[in-house]
């Protein structure tokens, strides 16, 4: 009985939260029919094969609305992922690696003429074309208009401030829930790509968003499986990833910070010392 009551309360909360998002106010687009709504128990009815991935990132609610402009019809899906980091995670998972990035919301990608993706705050937005072609300029304009009706700021999740700003490549942030860089011991990792004249290209990452016990469990696994060294009085744990180079981590103020994609072990140690 209590579980059922809790579900009803959550359903009412989700409906109230989405009631503040006025889809009819997207300038230049007309809504068709009533929007469809899905929760964690019914999401599989809409995206059966992908529902588990969304649920793993904390999915809470989805509203889906058809929009029409002239000869074009699109399906606008707005996923409430509960937290900005969760929203950025599912966006990172679905974002094509080679697609161009755009400054709508926190970030957007456009895959003309059929799809566009965006993340803003706790919301992940997908636009899929069901009739006609949505070219780049029109897709970007639509994403900007959707961003305007969504609550929150256009900032990246605050967790990314942990990562260094120097040499960071624009639009390179990601959040990986499990198995970062293919390593089962690295979960809940934010990351960004970097380019340095001295060290070439590499990736910085940090483990975030976990309780202290979970963080300690990851650290214990790393210290028991990875090699240990000391560089400039900094304790470093590292290993080699086939075809990717070295990955190494340090612990700073209780947070696990790391670098991967470095071919030379000494360079890895020097860079980890800079993170310290």
PyMOL commands that set and color helices and strands:
alter all, ss='L'
color gray80, all
select helices_A, chain A and resi 2-19+23-25+43-45+48-56+84-94+136-149+158-162+180-182+212-225+265-275
alter helices_A, ss='H'
color red, helices_A
select strands_A, chain A and resi 30-39+61-69+72-80+101-102+107-111+115-120+123-131+174-176+189-196+200-207+227-231+234-241+245-252+255-262
alter strands_A, ss='S'
color yellow, strands_A
deselect
rebuild
show_as cartoon
